[in-house]
Amino acid sequence: MISPVKLFRGACFWWANKNVGKEFWTFFTASFLFVFGMFIFFLLYNLYLLDRGFKEHFLGLLTSAWSIGSIVGTVPAGILAQRFGLRRALLLCVTLAPAIFALRALLGGEPALLVLSFFGGAVLTIWAVCISPAVAQLTSTAGRPFGFSLIFSSGIGIGILGGQVGGRLPGWLVHVSPEVTPFRAKQLALLIACGIVSLATIPISRLRFDSAPAPEKRLYPRNPFLLRYLPAIALWSLAVGAFSPFFNVYLSQHLRLQVRQIGTIFSGSQLVQVAAMLLAPLVLKKFGLVTGIMYTQIAAALALASLAAVHAAPTAAVIFMCYTGFQWMSEPGMYSLLMNQVSPSEQTGASSLNFLVVNISQAVAALASGAAFERFGYPAVLGVIAGVAFVAGCAFRMLLGGSSTPAQQPVPAEASS
C-alpha cells in the first residue's frame, strides 16, 4: 500500500516537472478574476436584452459589432503588446473593459449599444492577443501544453462557479430587496460582474515577464505555416461563431428555460469542459496535435447535428454540454500548435493574426446566424452549422497534417532554475 507521504512526494515531483512558477500563478489569479466576472456578464447580458424587448436579429448585430471591434483592435493590441510589453497591455485591458461593460448595462439605445459592443470587442482583443504569448513566456516548451490546458480548463472551470452565481445572483438581489424588479436585478448583477473584472488589475500590476523574447521586426510574421493554419482556423471559427453567441438565447427562447435553469446547464457545461480540457493532452499525445484536433472538431459537429434533431429540454441540455466539451477540447492543441510552429519573436504577431482571422469569421457568422435563427428557427440552422463544423475538422487535417517540427523555443529562466 502506498503511503500518503509517498503520494505527496510523487505529486510534488509531478508538479515540479510541469515548469510553472510564481509568475505563472500570478497570471493565473488575474485570469480567475477576469474570467469569473466575464462569465457572469455574458451569461446574463443577452437575457437582460431580451427583457428589454430585443430579438435575435439585433443580438446578432451586437455580436457582429463586437467581432468587428475585435478585428479593428487586433493590430493596435499587437502593437501595444510589442511596444509597451504584455504587462502594461493586460493592465490596460482590465482597466478599460469593466468601464465599457458597465456602460453596456446602463445605456439602452440601439446605436449606443452597438458602439459599446464595438469598443468592448476591441478592448478584450488585448487579452485575447496577449494570453498566448504570456503563457508561452511563463512556461517551458515541454510544459506548454500543460500550461495552456491549465489556463483554459481552469478558466472553463471558473464558469461552473460563474454559471451558478450568475444564474442565481438576480434572484438573490430580488430576495434582498423586494422592490428590485427582475429586470433591475439583472442590471445590478451585470454591474457586480464588472466590479469583479476590475479586481484583476491587482495581480496583473505585479506581473513580470523576465523571459520576454526579442522585439519583433514586424507585426505579422511571414511564416509559411500560417498560410495553412489561418484558413483552417477561419473555417472552424465560422462554425463556432454561428452558435456560441446565442447559446443562452437558444436555451431561453427555444427550450423555454428559466434563468436559474440556464445557469445550472451552463455550469454543467463548464464541468464537462473542464474534464475535456484536462483529457486533451492525453488525446493529443495519443493521436498527435493535428489528428487529435480533427477528432474533437468532428465530435463537436456530430453533437451539433444531434442538437438540431432533438426537442426535449433534458436531452438537448446533455447534448449541449457534450458539444461545448468537444469544442473546447481542441483549444489547447490549437494554441500549442500555433506557438510551437513560430519562433518566440513571432509569437505576439502570430497570436494577433490568429485572432484577426477568428474575429472576421465570427463577425460574418454571427450576423448571418442571428438573422437565420429568427427566420428559419434553431433546428434547421443548427444542422447547417454542424455541416460547416464537420468540413472544418476535415480541412484542419488536410491543411496541417504535415505540421510536426516545432520552432526553436527558449526555456524561461524561472522554469529552468
C-alpha positions in Angstrom: 0.0 0.0 0.0 1.3 3.4 -1.0 1.8 5.7 2.0 0.4 9.3 2.0 4.0 10.6 2.2 4.9 8.8 -1.0 1.8 10.1 -2.7 2.6 13.6 -1.6 6.2 13.4 -2.8 5.1 11.9 -6.1 2.6 14.7 -6.6 5.3 17.3 -5.8 7.7 15.6 -8.3 4.9 15.6 -11.0 4.1 19.2 -10.3 7.7 20.3 -10.3 8.2 18.8 -13.8 5.4 21.0 -15.2 7.8 24.0 -15.0 5.3 26.6 -13.7 6.4 29.1 -11.2 5.3 32.2 -9.2 4.8 34.5 -12.2 2.6 31.9 -13.8 0.4 31.7 -10.7 0.1 35.4 -10.5 -1.2 35.4 -14.1 -3.5 32.5 -13.1 -5.0 34.7 -10.3 -5.7 37.5 -12.7 -7.2 35.1 -15.2 -9.5 33.8 -12.4 -10.9 37.2 -11.6 -11.2 38.3 -15.2 -12.9 35.1 -16.4 -15.2 34.8 -13.4 -16.6 38.3 -13.9 -16.9 37.9 -17.7 -18.8 34.6 -17.3 -21.4 36.2 -15.1 -21.7 39.1 -17.5 -22.1 37.1 -20.7 -24.5 34.6 -19.1 -26.9 37.4 -18.2 -26.4 40.0 -20.8 -28.5 38.5 -23.7 -31.2 37.6 -21.2 -31.1 41.2 -20.0 -31.5 42.4 -23.5 -34.4 40.0 -24.2 -36.2 41.6 -21.2 -35.7 44.9 -22.9 -37.5 43.6 -26.0 -34.6 43.0 -28.3 -34.7 39.9 -30.7 -32.1 37.6 -32.1 -31.5 39.8 -35.2 -30.3 42.7 -33.0 -28.3 40.3 -30.8 -26.6 39.1 -34.0 -25.8 42.7 -34.9 -24.3 43.3 -31.4 -22.2 40.2 -31.8 -21.1 41.2 -35.2 -20.2 44.7 -33.9 -18.3 43.0 -31.2 -16.3 40.9 -33.7 -15.7 44.0 -35.9 -14.3 45.8 -32.9 -12.1 42.8 -32.3 -10.9 42.9 -35.9 -10.1 46.7 -35.7 -8.5 46.2 -32.3 -6.2 43.3 -33.3 -3.5 45.5 -34.9 -3.4 48.1 -32.0 -3.4 45.2 -29.5 -0.4 43.6 -31.1 1.5 46.9 -31.4 0.6 47.8 -27.8 1.9 44.4 -26.5 5.1 44.8 -28.5 5.9 48.4 -27.7 4.8 48.6 -24.1 5.0 44.9 -23.0 2.5 42.3 -22.1 2.0 43.5 -18.5 1.0 47.1 -19.5 -1.2 45.8 -22.3 -3.1 43.4 -20.0 -3.4 46.1 -17.3 -5.0 48.5 -19.8 -7.4 45.8 -20.8 -8.7 45.0 -17.3 -8.9 48.7 -16.6 -11.0 49.8 -19.6 -13.1 46.6 -20.0 -15.2 47.0 -16.8 -16.0 50.6 -17.6 -17.2 49.8 -21.1 -19.2 46.8 -19.9 -20.8 48.8 -17.2 -22.0 51.3 -19.8 -23.4 48.4 -21.8 -25.6 47.5 -18.8 -26.7 51.1 -18.2 -27.4 52.6 -21.6 -30.4 51.4 -23.7 -30.4 53.0 -27.1 -29.5 50.7 -30.1 -26.8 53.0 -31.5 -25.1 53.3 -28.1 -25.2 49.5 -27.5 -23.7 48.9 -31.0 -20.9 51.4 -30.4 -20.2 50.0 -26.9 -20.2 46.4 -28.3 -17.7 47.5 -30.9 -15.3 49.0 -28.3 -15.9 46.1 -25.9 -14.7 43.7 -28.6 -11.7 46.0 -29.3 -10.6 46.2 -25.7 -11.0 42.5 -25.0 -8.9 41.7 -28.0 -5.9 42.8 -25.9 -6.5 39.9 -23.6 -7.0 37.5 -26.4 -3.8 38.6 -28.2 -1.7 38.6 -25.0 -2.8 35.4 -23.3 -0.9 33.0 -25.7 2.5 34.7 -25.6 2.0 35.3 -21.8 1.5 31.6 -21.2 4.3 30.7 -23.6 6.8 33.0 -21.9 5.8 31.7 -18.4 6.3 28.0 -19.3 8.9 25.9 -21.0 8.3 24.1 -24.3 7.7 20.8 -22.6 5.3 22.3 -20.1 3.5 24.5 -22.6 0.6 22.1 -23.4 0.1 21.7 -19.6 0.2 25.5 -19.1 -2.4 26.1 -21.9 -4.6 23.2 -20.6 -4.4 24.5 -17.1 -5.3 28.1 -18.1 -8.2 27.1 -20.3 -9.5 24.2 -18.1 -9.4 26.4 -15.0 -11.0 29.3 -16.9 -13.8 27.0 -18.0 -13.9 25.5 -14.6 -14.5 29.0 -13.2 -17.5 29.0 -15.4 -19.1 26.4 -13.2 -19.0 28.9 -10.3 -19.9 31.7 -12.7 -22.9 29.9 -14.0 -24.2 29.1 -10.6 -23.6 32.6 -9.2 -24.8 34.3 -12.4 -27.9 32.2 -12.6 -28.8 32.9 -9.0 -27.5 36.4 -8.5 -30.6 38.2 -9.9 -32.8 36.1 -7.6 -30.6 36.9 -4.6 -30.8 40.6 -5.3 -34.6 40.4 -5.5 -34.7 38.5 -2.2 -32.5 41.1 -0.5 -34.8 43.9 -1.7 -38.3 43.0 -2.9 -38.5 46.5 -4.5 -35.9 45.3 -7.1 -37.6 44.1 -10.2 -36.2 41.0 -12.1 -35.1 43.4 -14.9 -33.3 45.7 -12.4 -31.8 42.6 -10.7 -30.2 41.5 -13.9 -28.8 45.0 -14.4 -27.3 45.1 -10.9 -25.8 41.7 -11.4 -24.1 42.9 -14.6 -22.6 45.8 -12.7 -21.3 43.5 -10.0 -19.7 41.3 -12.7 -17.9 44.4 -13.9 -16.6 45.1 -10.4 -15.2 41.6 -10.2 -13.3 42.0 -13.5 -11.7 45.2 -12.3 -10.1 43.4 -9.4 -7.8 41.6 -11.9 -5.8 44.8 -12.0 -4.2 43.9 -8.7 -2.3 40.7 -9.7 -1.6 42.0 -13.2 0.2 45.0 -11.8 2.6 42.6 -10.1 3.5 40.6 -13.2 7.0 40.4 -14.5 7.9 38.8 -17.8 11.6 38.1 -17.3 11.9 35.9 -20.3 10.3 38.2 -22.9 11.5 37.4 -26.4 13.4 39.8 -28.6 11.2 42.6 -30.1 9.6 41.7 -33.4 10.6 43.5 -36.6 7.1 43.3 -38.0 3.7 42.9 -36.5 2.6 40.0 -38.7 5.2 37.2 -39.3 5.7 35.7 -42.7 5.8 32.1 -41.5 4.7 29.6 -44.2 2.9 27.6 -41.5 0.4 30.4 -41.0 -0.7 30.2 -44.7 -2.1 26.8 -43.9 -3.1 27.3 -40.3 -5.2 30.5 -40.8 -7.6 29.1 -43.4 -8.2 26.1 -41.2 -8.9 28.2 -38.1 -11.2 30.6 -40.2 -13.5 27.7 -41.2 -13.7 26.4 -37.7 -14.4 29.9 -36.3 -17.4 30.2 -38.7 -19.0 27.2 -37.1 -18.2 28.2 -33.5 -19.2 31.8 -34.1 -22.5 30.9 -35.6 -23.9 29.3 -32.4 -21.8 30.2 -29.3 -23.1 33.8 -29.0 -26.7 32.5 -29.0 -26.5 29.6 -26.6 -28.4 31.4 -23.8 -31.0 32.7 -26.2 -31.4 29.1 -27.5 -31.9 27.8 -24.0 -34.3 30.6 -23.2 -36.3 31.1 -26.4 -36.2 27.6 -28.0 -36.2 25.4 -24.9 -38.2 27.9 -22.7 -35.9 27.5 -19.7 -35.7 29.9 -16.8 -32.6 31.9 -15.8 -31.8 29.6 -12.9 -32.1 26.6 -15.2 -29.9 28.2 -17.8 -27.3 28.9 -15.1 -27.3 25.3 -14.0 -26.9 24.0 -17.5 -24.2 26.5 -18.2 -22.4 25.3 -15.0 -22.8 21.7 -16.1 -21.3 22.5 -19.5 -18.3 24.1 -17.8 -17.8 20.9 -15.7 -17.8 18.9 -18.9 -15.4 21.3 -20.5 -13.0 21.0 -17.5 -12.9 17.2 -17.9 -12.5 17.6 -21.7 -9.7 20.1 -21.3 -7.8 18.0 -18.8 -8.1 15.0 -21.1 -7.0 17.0 -24.1 -3.2 16.4 -23.5 -3.8 12.6 -23.4 -5.9 12.7 -26.6 -3.4 14.9 -28.4 -0.5 12.8 -27.2 -2.1 9.6 -28.5 -3.2 10.9 -31.9 -0.9 13.8 -32.4 -1.8 17.5 -32.3 -3.4 17.8 -35.7 -5.2 14.5 -35.8 -6.4 14.9 -32.2 -7.8 18.4 -33.0 -9.6 17.0 -36.0 -11.3 14.3 -34.0 -12.5 16.7 -31.4 -13.9 19.1 -34.1 -15.8 16.3 -35.8 -17.2 15.1 -32.5 -18.4 18.7 -31.9 -20.0 18.7 -35.3 -21.9 15.4 -34.6 -23.1 16.9 -31.3 -24.5 20.0 -33.1 -26.3 17.7 -35.6 -27.8 15.8 -32.7 -28.8 19.1 -31.1 -30.7 20.1 -34.2 -32.6 16.8 -34.2 -33.9 16.8 -30.6 -36.6 18.9 -28.9 -36.8 17.6 -25.3 -35.1 20.1 -23.0 -33.3 17.5 -20.8 -31.8 15.6 -23.8 -30.9 18.9 -25.5 -29.2 20.1 -22.4 -27.0 17.0 -22.2 -26.1 17.2 -25.9 -25.3 20.9 -25.5 -22.9 20.1 -22.7 -21.2 17.4 -24.8 -20.9 19.9 -27.7 -19.1 22.5 -25.5 -16.8 19.9 -24.2 -15.7 18.8 -27.6 -15.4 22.4 -28.8 -13.1 23.4 -26.1 -11.1 20.2 -26.1 -9.4 21.3 -29.3 -8.3 24.7 -27.8 -5.1 23.6 -26.0 -3.9 21.7 -29.1 -4.6 24.6 -31.5 -2.7 27.2 -29.3 0.1 24.8 -28.6 0.4 24.0 -32.4 0.5 27.7 -33.2 3.0 28.7 -30.6 5.2 25.7 -31.3 5.4 26.4 -35.1 6.5 30.0 -34.8 9.7 31.4 -33.2 9.5 33.4 -29.9 9.9 36.7 -31.8 6.8 35.8 -33.9 4.5 34.7 -31.1 2.7 38.0 -30.5 2.3 38.7 -34.2 1.1 35.1 -34.8 -1.4 35.5 -32.0 -2.6 38.8 -33.4 -3.1 37.2 -36.8 -4.9 34.3 -35.3 -7.4 36.4 -33.5 -7.8 38.7 -36.5 -8.9 35.8 -38.6 -11.1 34.3 -35.8 -12.9 37.6 -35.3 -13.5 38.2 -39.0 -15.0 34.7 -39.3 -17.1 35.1 -36.2 -18.4 38.6 -37.3 -19.7 37.1 -40.5 -21.1 34.0 -38.8 -22.9 35.9 -36.0 -24.5 38.4 -38.5 -25.8 35.6 -40.7 -26.9 33.1 -38.0 -28.7 35.8 -35.9 -31.0 36.6 -38.8 -31.2 32.9 -39.8 -32.3 31.8 -36.3 -35.0 34.3 -36.2 -36.3 33.4 -39.7 -35.8 29.6 -40.0 -35.6 28.5 -36.4 -32.9 26.8 -34.5 -33.1 23.1 -35.7 -32.6 24.0 -39.4 -29.7 26.5 -38.8 -28.0 24.2 -36.3 -28.0 21.5 -39.0 -26.2 23.8 -41.4 -23.7 24.8 -38.7 -23.0 21.1 -37.9 -22.1 20.6 -41.6 -19.7 23.5 -41.5 -18.0 22.2 -38.4 -17.6 18.8 -39.9 -15.9 20.2 -43.0 -13.7 22.4 -40.8 -12.4 19.3 -39.0 -11.6 17.5 -42.2 -9.9 20.7 -43.6 -7.8 21.0 -40.5 -6.3 17.6 -41.0 -5.8 18.2 -44.8 -4.1 21.5 -44.4 -2.0 20.9 -41.3 -1.3 17.1 -41.4 2.4 17.7 -42.1 3.0 20.1 -39.2 5.2 18.3 -36.8 8.5 20.2 -36.4 8.3 22.9 -33.7 10.3 26.1 -34.0 13.2 26.7 -31.6 11.9 27.8 -28.2 13.8 29.3 -25.2 13.5 28.0 -21.7 12.0 30.5 -19.2 14.5 31.5 -16.6 12.1 30.7 -13.8 11.3 27.2 -15.2 14.9 26.3 -15.6 16.1 27.4 -12.2 
